[in-house]
């Protein structure tokens, strides 16, 4: 901290928040306690807590800095944050407040659309430009409110209601990438709407020159959608593109951290395991860890472990007889995880420092535990 000026420290916290939220929160908290605090620190720390659903932290921060909140954020943002914080105590009340905010934005957008049409009729280009800028800014204000509202249904796994809610604002959001991406995810989660998911995923993926520049889960979900609709050749084409791009990236930077291919393999493997095609699925999962020393982390291990525990569950219920060859692969994989995961903590709670973790929170310990389950069940 002492080696960086305050502005640089603030910007570093924002840039690294996705990779190290706990570190980013520590930096922003430090900056907030400076006199005077760096402008935007309070706002970014508060929004960061909300993003990662640490609503108690956000509520405490807001309660301790009411005057600062009013001076730096304004009423519209505070109304939004009030609805977000309600998610922790009353989903129904939070939904109602989000709905009021969305309807308010929708009224503004309808008025702007009408004014833009009138400006087109009168061929007033300057007015069209100004109104279009205002329209886009209002859509940008609507999107986070709408997404938090939709998340309430998403967490309940009611994807049909998520779809209906998003489509309600289609006229305003059709050109917004976040809206299109989340609509595609919503279709993806409904087994009978895979073709619709492809329809919305493809323009977001195939239109990009470099697949590594877009979200890995987006590419992975499109691959899975192709597999589910028996278009394996299209899935293979995407996987080959990602493979080539990652190979080129490694040539350019030997230390580059690349996870796109791993995530694709994990998602496809999880799909097959969910459909009880364990031999095929587990091979895909294991491919995600090649090479193990660079691809093993808490997130990749979490999803691999879910697949392995599903196999354990099915063996326990006598609904699956594991072939010796598959068991050998799994045990060898777990030995490699044990070897490489001794210093990697399996911590998902980002407010907990990995250095404070106990020994039994390491990936290595969990791998040995899962291995013991397989051996016990095989001997049973």
C-alpha positions as CSV (number, residue, x, y, z in Angstrom):
1,X,0.0,0.0,0.0
2,X,2.8,2.4,0.9
3,X,4.5,2.1,-2.5
4,X,1.4,3.4,-4.4
5,X,-0.2,6.8,-4.5
6,X,-3.9,6.7,-3.4
7,X,-5.4,7.2,-6.9
8,X,-3.3,4.3,-8.3
9,X,-4.2,2.1,-5.3
10,X,-7.9,2.9,-5.9
11,X,-7.7,2.0,-9.6
12,X,-5.7,-1.2,-8.8
13,X,-8.5,-2.3,-6.4
14,X,-11.1,-1.9,-9.2
15,X,-9.0,-3.7,-11.8
16,X,-8.2,-6.7,-9.6
17,X,-11.7,-7.0,-7.9
18,X,-12.8,-9.9,-10.1
19,X,-9.6,-11.9,-9.4
20,X,-9.1,-10.9,-5.7
21,X,-12.3,-9.4,-4.2
22,X,-11.1,-9.6,-0.6
23,X,-7.9,-7.8,-1.5
24,X,-9.8,-5.1,-3.4
25,X,-12.2,-4.6,-0.4
26,X,-9.2,-4.2,1.9
27,X,-7.6,-1.5,-0.4
28,X,-10.9,0.4,-0.7
29,X,-11.5,0.2,3.0
30,X,-8.0,1.6,3.6
31,X,-8.7,4.5,1.1
32,X,-12.0,5.2,2.7
33,X,-10.3,5.9,6.0
34,X,-7.9,8.4,4.5
35,X,-8.6,12.1,5.1
36,X,-9.9,13.1,2.7
37,X,-11.0,9.8,1.1
38,X,-10.4,9.3,-2.6
39,X,-13.4,10.4,-4.6
40,X,-15.6,7.4,-5.7
41,X,-14.1,5.1,-3.0
42,X,-17.2,4.9,-1.0
43,X,-19.4,4.3,-4.0
44,X,-17.2,1.5,-5.5
45,X,-16.8,-0.3,-2.1
46,X,-20.5,-0.3,-1.6
47,X,-21.3,-1.5,-5.1
48,X,-18.5,-4.1,-4.8
49,X,-20.2,-5.5,-1.6
50,X,-23.5,-5.6,-3.4
51,X,-22.0,-7.3,-6.5
52,X,-20.7,-10.2,-4.4
53,X,-23.9,-10.3,-2.2
54,X,-22.2,-9.2,1.0
55,X,-25.3,-7.3,2.0
56,X,-24.6,-7.1,5.7
57,X,-21.2,-5.4,4.9
58,X,-23.0,-3.0,2.5
59,X,-25.7,-2.2,5.0
60,X,-23.2,-1.4,7.7
61,X,-21.1,0.7,5.4
62,X,-24.2,2.6,4.2
63,X,-25.5,3.1,7.8
64,X,-22.2,4.5,9.0
65,X,-21.9,6.9,6.1
66,X,-25.4,8.2,5.4
67,X,-24.4,11.8,4.8
68,X,-21.5,10.8,2.5
69,X,-23.9,8.6,0.6
70,X,-26.4,11.4,0.0
71,X,-23.6,13.7,-1.1
72,X,-21.8,11.3,-3.5
73,X,-24.5,9.0,-4.9
74,X,-27.8,10.9,-5.2
75,X,-31.4,9.6,-4.6
76,X,-31.8,7.4,-7.7
77,X,-28.7,5.3,-6.8
78,X,-29.7,5.2,-3.1
79,X,-33.2,3.9,-4.1
80,X,-31.6,1.2,-6.1
81,X,-29.2,0.2,-3.3
82,X,-32.1,0.2,-0.8
83,X,-33.8,-2.4,-3.0
84,X,-30.6,-4.4,-3.4
85,X,-30.1,-4.5,0.4
86,X,-33.7,-5.6,0.9
87,X,-32.8,-8.9,-0.9
88,X,-31.2,-10.1,2.3
89,X,-34.3,-9.7,4.4
90,X,-37.4,-9.7,2.1
91,X,-37.2,-10.9,-1.5
92,X,-40.9,-9.8,-2.0
93,X,-40.3,-6.3,-0.9
94,X,-37.1,-6.1,-2.9
95,X,-38.9,-7.3,-6.0
96,X,-41.6,-4.7,-5.5
97,X,-39.1,-1.8,-5.2
98,X,-37.1,-3.1,-8.3
99,X,-40.4,-3.2,-10.2
100,X,-41.3,0.4,-9.3
101,X,-37.8,1.6,-10.4
102,X,-38.0,-0.4,-13.7
103,X,-41.5,1.0,-14.5
104,X,-40.2,4.5,-13.8
105,X,-37.3,4.1,-16.2
106,X,-39.7,2.5,-18.8
107,X,-41.9,5.6,-18.7
108,X,-38.9,7.8,-19.4
109,X,-37.8,5.5,-22.2
110,X,-41.2,5.6,-23.9
111,X,-41.2,9.4,-23.8
112,X,-37.8,9.5,-25.3
113,X,-38.7,7.0,-28.1
114,X,-41.7,9.1,-29.0
115,X,-39.5,12.3,-29.1
116,X,-36.9,10.5,-31.2
117,X,-39.6,9.5,-33.7
118,X,-40.8,13.1,-33.8
119,X,-37.3,14.3,-34.4
120,X,-37.0,11.9,-37.3
121,X,-40.1,13.2,-38.9
122,X,-38.9,16.8,-38.7
123,X,-35.4,15.6,-39.8
124,X,-33.8,17.4,-36.8
125,X,-30.5,15.4,-36.6
126,X,-29.0,17.3,-33.7
127,X,-32.1,16.6,-31.6
128,X,-32.1,13.0,-32.7
129,X,-28.5,12.6,-31.6
130,X,-29.1,14.2,-28.2
131,X,-32.2,12.2,-27.5
132,X,-30.5,8.9,-28.6
133,X,-27.6,9.6,-26.2
134,X,-30.2,10.3,-23.4
135,X,-32.1,7.1,-24.4
136,X,-28.9,4.9,-24.2
137,X,-28.0,6.5,-20.8
138,X,-31.4,5.6,-19.4
139,X,-31.2,2.1,-20.7
140,X,-27.8,1.8,-19.0
141,X,-29.6,2.9,-15.7
142,X,-32.4,0.4,-16.3
143,X,-30.2,-2.7,-16.9
144,X,-28.7,-3.2,-13.4
145,X,-32.1,-2.7,-11.8
146,X,-33.8,-5.2,-14.2
147,X,-31.0,-7.7,-13.7
148,X,-31.2,-7.6,-9.9
149,X,-35.0,-8.0,-10.2
150,X,-34.6,-11.0,-12.6
151,X,-32.0,-12.5,-10.2
152,X,-34.7,-13.0,-7.6
153,X,-36.5,-15.4,-10.0
154,X,-33.2,-16.9,-11.2
155,X,-32.2,-17.9,-7.6
156,X,-35.6,-19.6,-7.3
157,X,-34.7,-21.5,-10.6
158,X,-37.9,-20.1,-12.1
159,X,-36.3,-19.4,-15.5
160,X,-39.6,-19.0,-17.3
161,X,-40.5,-16.0,-15.1
162,X,-37.0,-14.6,-15.7
163,X,-37.6,-14.9,-19.5
164,X,-41.0,-13.2,-19.2
165,X,-39.5,-10.3,-17.2
166,X,-36.7,-9.7,-19.6
167,X,-38.9,-9.9,-22.6
168,X,-41.2,-7.2,-21.0
169,X,-38.4,-4.7,-21.6
170,X,-37.3,-6.0,-25.0
171,X,-38.4,-2.8,-26.9
172,X,-35.9,-0.8,-24.9
173,X,-33.0,-3.3,-24.5
174,X,-32.8,-5.1,-27.8
175,X,-29.4,-3.5,-28.6
176,X,-28.0,-3.9,-25.0
177,X,-25.4,-6.7,-24.8
178,X,-26.0,-7.4,-21.1
179,X,-29.7,-7.9,-21.7
180,X,-29.1,-10.2,-24.7
181,X,-26.5,-12.2,-22.8
182,X,-28.8,-12.8,-19.8
183,X,-31.7,-13.7,-22.1
184,X,-29.5,-16.3,-23.8
185,X,-28.5,-17.7,-20.4
186,X,-32.2,-17.9,-19.4
187,X,-33.0,-19.9,-22.5
188,X,-30.0,-22.1,-21.9
189,X,-31.3,-23.1,-18.5
190,X,-34.6,-24.3,-20.0
191,X,-34.1,-27.7,-21.5
192,X,-36.8,-27.2,-24.2
193,X,-35.4,-23.9,-25.4
194,X,-31.8,-24.8,-26.4
195,X,-32.4,-23.6,-30.0
196,X,-33.5,-20.2,-28.7
197,X,-30.3,-20.1,-26.6
198,X,-28.2,-20.8,-29.7
199,X,-30.1,-18.0,-31.6
200,X,-29.1,-15.5,-29.0
201,X,-25.6,-16.9,-28.1
202,X,-24.3,-17.1,-31.7
203,X,-24.3,-13.3,-32.5
204,X,-22.4,-12.7,-29.2
205,X,-19.8,-15.4,-29.9
206,X,-19.4,-15.9,-33.7
207,X,-19.2,-12.1,-34.3
208,X,-16.0,-11.8,-32.2
209,X,-12.7,-12.2,-33.9
210,X,-11.0,-13.4,-30.8
211,X,-12.9,-15.8,-28.6
212,X,-10.5,-15.3,-25.7
213,X,-11.8,-11.7,-25.5
214,X,-15.3,-12.7,-24.4
215,X,-16.6,-14.5,-21.4
216,X,-15.5,-18.2,-21.2
217,X,-18.9,-19.3,-20.0
218,X,-20.5,-17.8,-23.0
219,X,-18.4,-19.9,-25.4
220,X,-18.9,-23.0,-23.2
221,X,-22.6,-22.6,-23.1
222,X,-22.8,-22.3,-26.9
223,X,-20.7,-25.4,-27.2
224,X,-23.0,-27.3,-24.9
225,X,-26.0,-26.1,-26.8
226,X,-24.6,-27.4,-30.0
227,X,-23.9,-30.8,-28.3
228,X,-27.4,-30.9,-26.9
229,X,-28.9,-30.3,-30.4
230,X,-26.6,-32.9,-32.1
231,X,-24.5,-30.3,-33.8
232,X,-21.2,-31.7,-32.5
233,X,-19.2,-30.5,-35.5
234,X,-20.1,-26.9,-34.7
235,X,-19.0,-27.5,-31.1
236,X,-15.7,-29.0,-32.3
237,X,-15.1,-26.0,-34.5
238,X,-15.4,-23.6,-31.5
239,X,-13.2,-25.8,-29.3
240,X,-10.6,-25.9,-32.1
241,X,-10.7,-22.1,-32.4
242,X,-10.2,-21.7,-28.6
243,X,-7.4,-24.3,-28.7
244,X,-5.6,-22.4,-31.4
245,X,-6.0,-19.0,-29.8
246,X,-4.7,-20.3,-26.4
247,X,-1.7,-21.9,-28.1
248,X,-0.9,-18.6,-29.8
249,X,-1.4,-16.7,-26.5
250,X,1.1,-19.0,-24.8
251,X,3.6,-18.4,-27.5
252,X,3.2,-14.6,-27.0
253,X,3.2,-14.9,-23.2
254,X,4.4,-18.0,-21.5
255,X,2.9,-16.9,-18.1
256,X,-0.6,-16.1,-19.5
257,X,-3.4,-17.5,-17.4
258,X,-5.9,-19.2,-19.8
259,X,-9.1,-20.8,-18.6
260,X,-11.4,-20.7,-21.6
261,X,-10.7,-24.3,-22.8
262,X,-10.8,-25.6,-19.2
263,X,-14.2,-24.0,-18.6
264,X,-15.6,-25.4,-21.9
265,X,-14.4,-28.9,-21.0
266,X,-15.8,-28.6,-17.5
267,X,-19.2,-27.4,-18.7
268,X,-19.5,-30.2,-21.3
269,X,-18.2,-32.8,-18.9
270,X,-20.8,-31.6,-16.3
271,X,-23.5,-32.0,-18.9
272,X,-22.7,-35.6,-19.6
273,X,-22.3,-36.4,-15.9
274,X,-25.7,-34.8,-15.2
275,X,-27.1,-37.2,-17.9
276,X,-25.3,-40.1,-16.1
277,X,-22.9,-40.6,-19.0
278,X,-20.1,-40.7,-16.5
279,X,-17.3,-42.4,-18.6
280,X,-17.5,-39.8,-21.3
281,X,-18.2,-36.9,-19.0
282,X,-15.4,-37.5,-16.6
283,X,-12.9,-37.6,-19.5
284,X,-14.0,-34.1,-20.5
285,X,-13.7,-32.9,-16.9
286,X,-10.2,-34.3,-16.6
287,X,-9.2,-32.5,-19.8
288,X,-9.9,-29.2,-18.1
289,X,-6.9,-29.8,-15.8
290,X,-4.3,-30.1,-18.5
291,X,-1.7,-29.2,-17.3
292,X,-2.7,-29.7,-13.7
293,X,-0.2,-27.3,-12.1
294,X,-1.7,-24.3,-14.0
295,X,-5.4,-25.2,-14.3
296,X,-6.1,-26.3,-10.7
297,X,-7.8,-23.6,-8.7
298,X,-10.7,-23.4,-6.2
299,X,-13.2,-22.8,-9.0
300,X,-12.2,-25.6,-11.4
301,X,-11.8,-28.0,-8.5
302,X,-15.3,-27.1,-7.2
303,X,-17.0,-28.2,-10.5
304,X,-14.8,-31.3,-10.9
305,X,-15.7,-32.3,-7.3
306,X,-19.4,-31.9,-8.1
307,X,-19.2,-34.4,-10.9
308,X,-17.1,-36.8,-8.8
309,X,-19.6,-36.6,-5.9
310,X,-22.5,-37.3,-8.3
311,X,-20.7,-40.5,-9.3
312,X,-20.2,-41.3,-5.6
313,X,-24.0,-40.7,-5.0
314,X,-25.0,-43.0,-7.9
315,X,-22.7,-45.8,-6.7
316,X,-24.1,-45.5,-3.2
317,X,-27.6,-45.8,-4.6
318,X,-26.5,-48.9,-6.6
319,X,-27.7,-47.1,-9.8
320,X,-24.2,-47.1,-11.3
321,X,-21.6,-49.7,-11.5
322,X,-18.2,-48.1,-12.0
323,X,-15.9,-49.8,-14.5
324,X,-12.4,-50.6,-13.2
325,X,-10.8,-48.5,-15.9
326,X,-12.9,-45.4,-15.0
327,X,-12.1,-45.9,-11.3
328,X,-8.4,-46.1,-12.1
329,X,-8.6,-42.8,-14.0
330,X,-10.4,-41.1,-11.1
331,X,-8.0,-42.3,-8.5
332,X,-5.0,-41.2,-10.6
333,X,-6.7,-37.8,-11.2
334,X,-7.3,-37.4,-7.4
335,X,-3.6,-38.3,-6.7
336,X,-2.6,-35.5,-9.1
337,X,-5.0,-33.1,-7.4
338,X,-3.6,-34.1,-4.0
339,X,0.0,-33.5,-5.2
340,X,-0.7,-30.1,-6.8
341,X,-3.3,-28.8,-4.3
342,X,-1.5,-28.8,-1.0
343,X,-1.0,-25.0,-1.0
344,X,-4.3,-24.1,-2.7
345,X,-7.2,-23.3,-0.3
346,X,-10.7,-24.4,-1.4
347,X,-12.2,-21.1,-0.1
348,X,-15.3,-19.7,-1.9
349,X,-16.0,-17.0,0.8
350,X,-14.1,-14.1,-0.6
351,X,-14.1,-12.2,2.8
352,X,-11.9,-15.0,4.2
353,X,-8.2,-14.7,3.7
354,X,-6.7,-18.0,2.4
355,X,-3.8,-17.6,4.9
356,X,-6.3,-18.0,7.7
357,X,-7.7,-21.3,6.4
358,X,-7.3,-24.5,8.2
359,X,-5.5,-27.5,6.8
360,X,-8.7,-29.3,6.0
361,X,-9.8,-26.4,3.7
362,X,-7.1,-27.2,1.2
363,X,-7.9,-28.8,-2.2
364,X,-5.4,-31.5,-1.3
365,X,-7.3,-32.6,1.8
366,X,-10.6,-32.6,-0.1
367,X,-9.1,-34.7,-2.9
368,X,-7.9,-37.3,-0.4
369,X,-11.4,-37.3,1.2
370,X,-13.1,-37.9,-2.1
371,X,-10.6,-40.6,-3.0
372,X,-11.3,-42.4,0.3
373,X,-15.0,-42.4,-0.6
374,X,-14.4,-44.1,-3.9
375,X,-12.1,-46.7,-2.4
376,X,-14.6,-47.5,0.4
377,X,-17.5,-47.8,-2.0
378,X,-15.5,-50.0,-4.4
379,X,-14.6,-52.3,-1.6
380,X,-18.1,-52.4,-0.2
